[in-house]
Amino acid sequence: MSRTGEELQGLIRGDVRFDDITRQLYSTDASIYQCRPLCVVFPHNTDDVAAAVRFASEHRIPVHLRGSGTGTRGDALGEGIVLDFTKYMRRIFYTGLDSVTAEPGILMRRLNGILAKTQARHIPSVTGNPHSTTVGSVLARNAAGLYYRRDGRIDTCVLELKTVLANGDVLHLNRQHLIDVAEEHESELNTGIQLAQEIAYGKEYTYCQRLSKILNERKIDLTRYFIGSRGTLGIIVEATLQTLPLPQRGSAYALFFESIKKAAAAVTQLNKSTAEFTPPPAPVLCELIDRRNLILIREQDERYKSLIPPDTGALLLVEFDTHNVDAAFAETLSPQYYQIKTDEHYALFDELIHRAPLVLQRLHSEVKPVPLIEDITVAVESLEEFVAGVMNVLQEHQITASLSGHIGQGQICITPLVDLSQPDILTKLRTFADAVRTLVTHYNTGVDTAIICNTNSTLYKKIKYLFDPHNVLGSIENGIEGGARGAGRKNRVSEPLFSPLPVSPLAKQLRWEPQRFAETVMRCNNCGECLRYDRKSRICPAFRGTSTQFYTPRSKAAFVRGILNNDLELNVLTDRAAYNLADSCLQCRMCDTECPSETDIAQAAFEIKSAYNSAHGLALDELVMSRLDTLLNVLTAVSCPVNALLRNRFVRWLLEKIIHVPRGQTIPPLAKIPFLRNVQLSRWFSRPRIEYFGTEKVALFVDTYTNFFDTKLAESAVRILEHNGISVEVPLHQKPAGVAAFAAGHKSLASALAHSNTALFADYIRQGYRIVTLNPAAASCITQDYRYFIEINDAAMLAENVTDFCTFIWRRHQEGKLLTNFKPLPCRIAYHAPCRSIALNRLRTDEPTPAELLLRLIPELDVQRLENGCCGGGGSYGFRQKHYKQSLQIGTPLCKALKEPDIDFGSSDCTLCCWQMTHGSRKPAKHPICLLAEAYE
């Protein structure tokens, strides 16, 4: 294995990974299968692909192509060499007036975003997960998207292809004629034409049925051989695609039904005329969402509660290509309907279509959705009978399932909801699949499933042999007991959710306690939502900064799952690669809100790093960062010379070499006296004051940055609270929240801080105090990270009574208790919502945070929301040399927007976000607390 990887590494410019961790991360996709590859290759260009394929062909090693790894058939899995195109081969070579040339690894959503911004054009036929589907995946499956009736399949947009054949040769193809074809291929092409004629005029249903279109005036259109072949005939390394103008939205309706059967009947009626009903033009979109998905969506998002009736059994989203569609048809089909008119509601229902297949992952029970049968295609006129048959099969086999899909095209997805720990689950699923196969045969439909597949036909094998005589490229066998090339694939559905590991000396040494987070990690289904780039999402800034799937949340979940299921030895936790995997997490906790499975990746990363530190000890920089309060307590005694030294280049060079604080990072000046020490001194030497006790009492928690650097922030917070008649107490024995300790994986320190602060806060809470932090990161740490160390009752008490300052003040305003006698502040600011604030309040990225809402209360203060992703600070993330450049890269879009001349300064309710914004844009950034205090003066 290592020899194969080493030989490959010497042949290509890109990367070759053959360690156990990487092989485990690439052993799964969104399917029910698992198969560990021999190695993973990240090709840099076409020459790398050709060299890798040539090597594989010489050694008879199968090659498997991987885009985002979100397929549900297991095509990206196998025991051979996996080619991942998403790291390097994601370039755009050319953008013409009506065409674009790109590599297969670029995300289709990102490519379309660039085309829309620069030319107001797009490439249609995006299917699957639109946020993570790559160009290569769309071409490999000849994808047809939501608007198939209008746009057709992707093959209609392909102008030219560059492909690598199984022997390593590079073949250039276009739609008009064959070019650059060597003479030795002539006989093969003639045979291919003959086979194409058999398919075009034959009656056998095969995978190659779409090849009926490959003949053009008796000349073969070779591009159609490769489009839709799933990489089994050749590897597409470059494609020139025709672009189309961005379509205008037409008339759209949401139709609500009591059951799926009635929804299917409505689709049938919508496509045919009767004496009582004259249908409008055929809809370009018709999507089905069933009751289970709708219930979960309404529970999770308040916006849909007023739009979707609670008793809805099925929802049809219908869109037409014209605005001249009268609502009379909707009244005929459904007594309840909603006409979509505004851009806001169009976006809302577009999001609903995307979220519907993913929302089932948030089921917090033993029952889990299994991607079993996808894209069953039936004649539209048979839909009503077919759906009734499916319901009978489900009832007969006592299986609960979700039905959804592009029902207007006759496509339906069946997702069973089963308990994966049942011993007979495989038999039950196999029997159910056979029953569906029988039903499919009865209605003479096509089927494309993870269990039922008909690609192993004689004609297909003949064509496959012409291009790949040694069967090197791709996998053509899928089955509940089969696999890519046979024995290496197993079914993850047959595995228990979590098998407790035996207690061993190594486990005790590493203090490995997976039972605390096993259930949440096992929920990850590799859906690919953490691969999103669009501005409506912030999930995983590390991936956005590197575009490397190795650092995604799902990779961390796959790594932990590999240990829990004994696919990886426990000693891999002591490898540096495991530490680097976990260290890529910024602890932003956006996974808590944006991951469909609500996988707690921050806790998984903490456990991995703490296990590594238990074996090797903390590095000096991690030790300094986690115990920064102790060091700063000493340094503030001599703050003036320390601040002067920190501006010295030689001292900064020493800091970079010793504790890895980057020279380019600006270090804030130390305060002369820390805030907590100042409070203590004032109590010692000042007269006891008679405190005014209002209706509410607050115990103020002061984070490290505020205590030692920005003491004016804490003073402003106290003035605001007292101005509103709130009694303020500053506990002097409070410890740091532990944000840095959790980020460093310092488990003993994190546990000690959690228990100490919990004991302190519990006393104040029992006395009627609310615990208010000045930073959302501290509130998030106390309410979410502490729960893994303290008792359940204490965790619930903290979650209920601990909040950040801006959220506390905004809630008071909602109750009508906040004084709003603000003076005008005539200026324009750019507000950035911190990731922790969004996660703490369970908000969407486009939803205003409490801090933003408070700022909008100040007269003449023009607040512009900047939604350009994460700032890249990530607590101490940007203060570490190894992450410094990536930190700046993550925050570049935000800082670039902040540099606009019409913006006076920035603002964020996270102090480190403010510092990162100032550092990246050279414009000052103020905390909302300071602005509120200024407006009160």
N, C-alpha and C positions, 0 to 999 in steps of 0.2 A: 504493500500500500504506500509506504513512505517513499519507496524507490520509484513508483509510478509518478507520484507527485513531484519528486525531485527532477525526474527526467522531463516532465512537462514544463516545469519552471524554467528549465534551460532552453526551451524552444519558443517561449512566448514572452511578450513584453508586459503583459498584464500580471495578475496575481494568481497564485495557485495555493489553495488551502486544503490541507489533508489532516489537520488535527481533529481529535475526537469531538471537540466542542463545535467546530464549524460543521462537521458532518452531521452532528445531532440537530443543529439548527436548520439544516437543509433536508432533514429526513421527513418533514411533514409539510403539507400545504393545507388548504381549507377542506380537503376531502377527508374521508374516514380512514385513509390509508397512511401507512408509515413505512419508509424504506430508507436506510442509511446509505448514502452514495460512497463511492470509492474516494472521490475528491471533488472539490468545487473550483471551477476555473472562472476568473473574472477577465474575459478578453478585453484588450484595449482597442482593437481594430479588427478589420476583416482578415488581415494576415494572421492574427492570433487565432481566430476561429478556424481558419483553414489548417493551421499547424496542429491545433488540438484535435480536429476531426481526422486529419491524416494519421496522427499518432494513434488515435482510437481505432481507426480502420486497420492499421497494421497489426495491432495487438488484439483485435476483435473485442474491444471494450465498448459497450453501449454508451451512447451520448444522449443526454436528456436536457431539454431546453427549459429555462426558467425565466419568467418575467417577474411579476410581483408575487407569485406563489399563492394566488387566491382562487385557483381553479378547484372545482369539487369533483373532478374525475381522477385526479392523481397523475395527470400526464407529466408533471414536472418531477416525479419521483422515480427512482431506480437505483440499482446497485452500481451503475457505471460512473461516468463523468458528467457532472452537472455544469452547464454553462449558464452563468448569471450575467445578463446583459445590462442590468440596471445601474451598475457602478460606474462604468466607463462609456459603454456604447449607447449614449443617450444624447447624441449631438444632432443639431439641425444644420445640414450642409447648405441648403439653398431654399430660398423662399421666393417664388415667382409671382406673377400677377394672379395666377389661378392654380398654382401647384406648390408643393413643398417636398423636399427630400430630407428624410430623417432616418436615424438608426432605430433598431427595434426596442432599445431599452428605455426610451423616453415615455413618460406617462402620457396617454392620449389626452387627459384633461389638461395637462400642462401645455402640450402642443397646441391644443385648441384655444387655450387662454392666450398664448402668444399670437396666434393667427387672428383672434378676435380683436386684440388690442392694436395690432399693427395694420390689419387689412380688412377688418370687419367680415372675416370669412371663417369657415370651420370645415372640419372633416366629419361627416355624419357616421352613423352606424357604431356608436359606442355602446357596448353592452356590458353585462356583469356589473362589477363595482366601478362606477365611472371615475371614482377618485384614485383608483390604484391600477386600472387596466392599462397595460403598455401597448404600444403600437404593434410590437411583435405578436402579442397575444391576440389582438384583434385580427391580424392577418392570418395567424395560424388557425383560427377558428372560423374564418370568414364570417365575422360577427354581424349580427343584425340587431340594431338597437331598439329603443322604445318606439321610434318613428319609422319602423321598417316599411310600413305601407307607403310612406312618402319618399324615403331615402334608399330603400333596398339594402343590400348587403355591401360590405366594404369592398368586394371585388369590383364593383362598378366604378370605384374611385382610383383603382390602381393603374398607373401609367407605365411604370418601370420597376423592375426588381433586380437586386443583386443577391445571388444565392450562392451558398457553398454546398457542393455535393458531397456525398458520403466518402469519396476518395480524396477530398480536399481541393478539388478544382473549383474555381470561381466562375459562375455562369451569369451573364448579363442578359436580361429578358425585357421585352416590351410588348405592348399589345398589338402592334402592327406586323411585326415580322421577327424572325429569329436572328439574333446577332451573336457573334463571337462563339459559335458552336463548332467544336473540333470535329474533324471528319469521322473520327472513331465513334462519334455519337449518332451518326446518320441512321444506322440500322436500328438503333434503339428508338429513335424518334419515329421511324416508320412503323415499328411495332406498336409504339404508343398510340399512333393515329388509328391503327386497326383496333386496338383495345377501346379507344375512345368511341369508335363507331359502334362497337358492341354495346357499350354502356348507353350511348345516346339513343339507340334504337331497340335496346333490349328491355325486358320487363323485370329483371331481378332488382329488388331493392337493396342497395348497398350503401356504404359510406360514400362511394364515388358517384352517387346519383347526380350531384351537382355538376359533374363533368360532362353532362349533356350539352353544356354551353361552350365546350372547349374548341369546337370546330367553327372556323370562320372561312367560308368558301373553300372547304376541304383542306384548309391549312390549320395546323394545330396552334392554338393559343396556349402556349406552355405556361404562362403565368397562372392560369387557372388550375394547373396541376399542383402548384405549390400553395396557393391561397386556400386555406381550409384543410390542409393536410396535417396540421398539428405538428409540423416539423419532422414528419416521418419520411418525406421524400427529399428534402433539402432544407437548409437553414437560411432564412431570409436575414441578411445582414444590412440591407439598405433598401429603402422603398421610396419611390416618387409617387405621391398621391395628389389627386385632383382635389382642389378646395372649392367649396360652394359658398355663396353669400349667406350670411346669417339669416335664418328664417324668421318671419314675423309670427307672433303668436296669434292663433285664431280663437274661435269660440270654444270655451271649455266648461265642462259641467262635472259636478260630483253627484253621482246617483247613489242613493242609499236603499238597501234591500234588507228584507228579513232574513234571508238565507242565501247561500252560494248558489243553490239550485235556481232561485229566482233571478239572480244576477246572470247566470249562464243563459237562462231563457231570454233575458233582455238583450244579450249580445246577439243571440240568434235572430231575434226580431229586428234588431237594429240593422241587420244586413240583408233583410229580405222584405219585399212588399207584400201586404195583405190587403184585404178589402177594408179593414179598419185602420190600417197604419201605412203611411208612406214615409219611409225613412229619409233622413237628410243624406247628404253625400257621405261616403264611407269615412269614418273617423281615421285620422292619422295616428291616433294614440288611443288605446283602450286597456287600462290596467285594472287588475283585480287585487283587492286586499281584503283578507277575511277578518272575522270577528276577533280572534285572539290577538292579532297584530294591532287592531284598532284599539282594543281595551288597554294594552300596554302603552301605546303611543299617547292616548288621552291621559293616562296616569302620569306619564313622564313629562309632558309638555302642556302647559296650561293653554297655549294658543289654540289647540285643537278641540278643547272641551266645548267651545261655543260653536264650532263648525261641524262637528261630527256628533249626531244624536247618540245617546248612550245605549240605545237598544239596537243599533245597527248590526246586522249579521254579516253583511258584505258591502263593500264599497267599490263602485266602478268610477274611475277617472277617465273621462272621455274628452278628447280634443279634436277639433276639426280644422281644416286648412283655410277656412274662410270665416269671416265675422257675420255672415248673413245666415246664421242658423237660428231658427226660432226655437224658443224654449218649449214649444208645444210637444215636441218629441219626448222631452224629459218628463213632462206631466203624464204622457201616455205610458212610459216605461216604469216610472217609479212615483209613488205619492209624495216622496221626500227627495228633494234635490237642491243643489246649490249651484248657482251660476258664478263662475270664477271670472272676475272682471278686472281687478286691480293688479298691478305688478307685484304688490306685496303678497297677495293671495296666490298668484301664479308661483312665486318663489316658495311659498308655504307648501303647496301641493307637490311641487317638484321635490322638495325635501322629504315629503311624506312617501313618495315613491321610492326614494333612495333608502330611507330608514326602515321601511316595512320589512324587508328580508332580514334585517340585522337586529331588530328589537327583541326577537325571541331569545337572544343570547343573554338577556338580563333576567331571565327566570331564575330566581334564587330557590331552587329546589333540586331534587334528584333527577327530575325529568329534564332532558336536554334535547334540543333540536338536532337532528342528524341529516346532513345533506345526502339524500338517498336517490331521489328521482327528480331530474330536472328537465325542463323543456319538452314535455310530452306535446306532440303536435297533432291536433285533430282538425278535421274539417269543421268550420264554424257552424254549419248547419247541424252537426252532431254533438255540439257542446252540451246541450241540456241533458241528453241521454247519457253521454259519457260521464259527466259530473255525477249524475245519479248513480251510475255504476261504480264510480270511485267511492262514493259515500257508503254504498253497500259493502264493498270490499273492506273498507276501514272498520265498519261495524262488525263484519264477520270475523275479522282477525283481532278485534278489540284493540285497535291502535288509534290513538289520537294524532291528528296531523293538521298542519297548516297548508292551505291551498292558496296560491297566488300566481302571478305571472302576467305575460302579455296575452291576455285572453282574447283580445281583438284579433290577434294573429293565430288564435287556436292553440297557443302554448300555455301549458300549466305546469307549475312546480309543486311537487308533493314533498313536504318536509315532516316526517314523523317526529313526534315528541315522545321519547321513550326513556326509561330508566336504564342507563348504560351498565349498571352493576348487575342486572339480571343475568343469571347463568345461561338462560336459553335465548338471549337477545338475538344472536346471529341466526338461529333457526327461525325465529319469528320474523325477522327482517327478510330472510331469504324466501320464506313462504309468501309473505306479503308481496315481494317483488315478482314472484312467479304469477301471482294472481293478477297483478297489474299488467304483466306481459300478455296474459291471456285476454284481458280486457282490451289491450292495445291491438292485438291481432284481430279481435272481433270487429273493431271499428276501423281496421285497415289504416292505422295511423303510423307515424314515425315516432321514434323514441330515442332520446339522447340522455343517458343516465349514468350514474356512477356504478350501477350494478348491471343494467341491461345494455349491452353494446353489440352492434352488428358490423364491426369493422373487419372481422376475420374471414372475409369472403374470398373466393377463388380469384375473381377479377382484381380485387384490391391487391392481393398477394402478387399477382403478375406485374402490376404497375410498380408496386413497391420493389420488386426484384430488379426491374430495369434501372432504377435509380440507386438502390441500396442492396446489392446482392448479398451482402454479409449481415443484413439486418442490424446495422449499427445505430441508425438514427431513430430516436423517439421510442415510445412504447405504444403498441397497438392492442394490448390485451388489458382489459379491466374486468374485474370480477370480485365477488365477495370473498373468494378464496384464491383468486389468481393474482397476478401481479406483473409488473414490468419485468420481462425476462424470467418470470417465475418466482423462485423461492424467497427472494429478499423482502417482499412486501407483506406486511401484516395489517390487521384491522385494529385501529385504535378503539373502535367501539366495544371490542371485547375486553378491554383493559378496565380494571377498577379505577374509580376516581382517585383513590389514594391508598397505597399500601404502606402502612407504617414501616419505616426502616428498622432493622434490628439495631439495638443499642450496641455500639462498638467503641473501643478506645478512641478511634479517630473522630467519631461523632461527638464524644464528650469533649475532646480537645478543641474541636471546631465550634462547639456549642451550637450545633446545627439543630434547629427546632422547626422543621417544616410544617408541623401540624398547625402552626399559628396562621399560615397563609396558604396552605395547600389548596383549599377549596376555591379561593379566588383565582389562583394561577391556573388551575385546571379548567376554568371556564373559558379561557382563551381558545378561539376556534380558527385563528389565522385569517380572519376576514379581510385584513389589509387596510382597515380604517386608519391605522397608525402610519400609513404611507401617504397621507394627504398633504397637499401643498397649498390648497386654496386658502384664501384669507378668512373664510368662515370657520376655519379650524385652527387650533394651536397645538394639537396633540403631537408630542415628540419633537421638540426643537432640535434635539441631537440629530435626528434623521434629516430634518430640513437643512441643517448645516453641513451634513456630510453626504447625503443621498446614498448612504450605505445601509443596506438592510440589516447588517450585523448589529447595528445599534438601535434597532426599533424595539418598542416594548414587547412585541410578540416574540422576538428572539430571546429576550430574557425569560419570558414565560416558557418557551420551548426548552430552554436550558434547565430551568428548575424542574419542569415536568419530566425531562430525561433522567434526572437524579431520582425523583420520586418513584418513577416506574422502573428503576434499576437498568435503564438503558445506558447510563453513564455511571462510572464508579464514583464513590463519594470523594475520593482524593482529587478529582478534577477541580474541586473548590480551592485547592491550594495552588492551582496553576495561575500564572499571571494573566493568561488570556481570559479566565473567568473574572478576574478583578477588573480588567479593562472593559469587559462587557457590561459589568454593573456600574463602573465609574462613568459611563457615558450618560447615565441618567441625571438630569438636572434637578430631580426631586420637585418638579413643578406641580405634580399631582393633577395634570390635565387628563390623565388616564381615568381618573375617578369619574369624570363627567362625560368625556367624549368617547371613551372605549365602549362599544356596544355590550361587552361582557363585564364591564366595570372591574377589570383586572387591576389589582393593587400592585403595580409594577414598582412603585417607590419602596414598598416594604420588601419586595423580592430582592431589589438591588441592595438594600441595606443588609439583608441577611447574607447575601453572597459576599459582600465586602467584609462584613464582620467575621465570617468564616475564614476568609483569606487572612485577615489581620490576626485572628487567633492562632494561625499557623506560623505567620511570619513576623508578627508585630506591626505596629503602626509606623508608617514612614514619618520622617521628621516633620514634613510640611503638613501632613494630616494631623499629627499630634498638636502642632502649634495652632492650626485652625480650630480644632475641636476644643482646645483649652485657651482660646484667645483671651477670654475674660481675665484669667489669672495673670497672663502676661501684661495685658493693658492696665491692670490695677497697679502694677509696678511702674510701668512707663509713664503713666499720667502724673506721677510724682515729679517727674522731670520733663514735662511735656514740651516746654520751649526748646531745649536743646535737641530733644528727639525729633520734633517737627523740622528743625533746621537740618538735622542729619538725613532725614528722609528725602530732602530735596537735593542731596549730594549724589552725583552720578556714581561715585565709587561705592558708596553705601548701598545704592540700589543694585549695583552689580553683585555685591556680596549677598544681598537678600535673595537675588535670583539664583545664585549658585548654592546657597545654603538651604533656604526654605522654599525655593521655586516660586517666589512672587515676581511676576514679569516686570521688567524694567519699564515697559511702555505703559503699564497700568498706573493711573493716578491714585495715590493713597491720600485719603482725607486727613486733614490735620487733627491731632488729638485735642480734646477740650482741656482747659486748665484744671478743671475739677469735674469728675464724673457726676452725673445727675444724682445718682443714689447717694454718693458721698456728700454731696451738697445738701440733700434733704436731711441726712443724718446730722451734719454739722449745724444746720439751722435748728434742729430740735434740741441740740446740746446747748447752744449759746443764745438762742432767742427766747423771748418770753413765750410761755404757753399761750396759744391763741384759742379763742372760743370759736370752735368750728360750727358752721351752720349746717345742720343736718336737714336736707330736703327730703322729698318723697323717695328719692333713690340714692343709693350709696354705691360707689365704684371703687374697686381696688385696681390701681393702675399697674400694669405689667410693663416694664421698660426693657426693650431688647438691647443687645450689645451695641449696635451702631448708635442708637439714641443715647445710651448711657455714657459712652466714651467719646463720641464724635459730634453728634448733633443734639446737644442738650436743650437748645432752644425749642426743638420740636416737642419735647416732653413738657416744658414750661408752657408752651402754647396750648397743649392739650389740657393741662390743669386749669388754665384761665377760661377755656371754653366751657369746661364742665362746671366750674364754679359760677360762671356767668349765667348758666342755665339752672342754677339752684341745686346742683348735684354735689353731694359730699364726696370728697376725694381722699382716699388713703393710699399711700405708697408703701407697700410692704418692704421693709429694709432687708429681710432675709431671703428675698426671692433669688433664685438661681437662674442662669440663662435657660432659655426654652429648650435648647439642645438641637437647634436646626443644623449647626455645624457638626455636632457629634453624630447626628443621623446621616448627614452627607458623607462623613468620613468613615462610617461603619464602625464607630467606637461604641460597641454594645454596652460595655460595663458602665461607661460614663453616661450614655443615653438612659440606661435603666436607673442609675442613681439620680439623675436630674428629674426624670419622670416621677419617681417616688417622692423626692423632696418637694418639688413644686406642687404635686397633688395633695400632699399632707398640708402644705401651707394654704393652698387655695380652698381646700375643703373647709377649713375653719372659717375663712372669710365668707364663703358661700352660705354656711350655716347661720352666719350673723346677718344675712340679708344682702350681702354685697354681690355685685356683678363684676366679673373679672374682665377688664378691657385691656387689650394689647394695642400698641401703636403701630404694629406691623402685621399684615395678614399672614405672613409666613410663621410668625410666632403663634398666632391663633390656630393656624392649621396644624402646626406641630403638636400643640397641647391637646387639641380635640381629636386628632386623627392618629398621630404617631404614638402618643402615650398609651393608647388602648391596647397595644401589644405587650405592655409591661405591668399595667395596673388591673385591678379588679373591674368586673363588668359594671358594677354599680357606680364606682368612682368614675369610670369612663363616661357613663351616661350623664352623670352629674356635671362633668366638665363640658361635655358637648352641649348641654342645655344652658350653661351659665357663663361660658367663655366666648367672647366675640372680639372682633377688631374694632377700633375706635370709630371709623366711618360708618360701619354697619350699625353700631350702637346708636350713634347720633341720628342716622337716617330713620331708624325705627322710632326714635323719640319724635321726630318730625311727623311721621305717619300717624302717631298717636295725638298730634296737636300740641305737644309739650315743648317744642323747640322754639326758642326766641329767634325771630328772623329780622331783627333790626340791623341788617347789614348795611354798611355804607357802600357806595358804588366803587368798583375797581375797574376802571376803563382800560382794559387790555385784552389781548387775544392769546389764549394758551392752548397748547396741544396736550390732551390728556391720554395717558397710556394706562390701560387696565392691567394690573399684574396678574399673572397666571394663577397665583395662589388665591387672589381675591375672587377670581371667577370660579375656581374650584370650590372654595370655601362656601360661597353662596349658591353653588349649583346653578350657575348661569350659563347661557349661551354666549358665544364670543361677541355676538352683535347686540347683546342685551346690556343696558347701562348698569354699572356697578353703583353701590350706595355712595361711593366717593364722587363719582361723576354727577349723580343726582344732586348731591349737596352743593357742588360747585356751581350748578346751574341755578341755584337759589340766589347767588350773589348778583346784585344788579350790575349791568354793564360789563359783566365778565363774559366774554365770548369764548365758549368752550368748544373746541374741535376735537372730536374723538379720533385718535389714530389707531386703526386696527391693522397693524402691519406685522403681526406675530409677536413672538417673545422678544424681550430686549437682549437676551443672551447672558444676563448677569447670573441668574441661577444661584443666589446666595454667594457662596465662596467660589463658585464655578469659574467666574471671570478673573478671580485673583490667583489662579494657579497657572503656571507657565504652560503646562501641557494642553490646557483648554483655552488659553487666552485668544489665539487667532480664531478658533472656532467660535468663541463667545462673541467676538466682534463681527464675524460673518453672519451669525444668527441675528444680531441686532442691527445689521446694516440697513434693511428696509425701514425700520422704525427711525433710526437716526437720520437717514436721508430725508424722510418726510419732515422731521423736526427742524431741518436746516432751512425750510422755506422762509423767505424774508418776511412774510406777513405774520409769522408766529413770533410772539415776544419771548416766551419761555415755555418749558414743558412742565408737566405735573404728573405725579403718580403716587398712589397711597402706599407704595413699597419704597422704603428709603434706598435700598440698593438698586432698584430700578431707576430712581432719580439719579443716582450716582452714575449708573451705566449710560443713561441718556445724556448727561452732561459730558461724560468722557468721550462718547462717540460723536456728539454733535457740536461740542464746544459752546452749547447754549445752556444757561442755568435751568435747573428743574426744581420746582418747589413742591413740597408735600401739601396736599389739600388741607391738612390741619393748620399749617402756617397761613394759608390763604384765608381760611375761616377766621382765625384769630386776628388777622389784619383787617378783615371786613367788620369785625366786632368793635375795633378800636375807634 
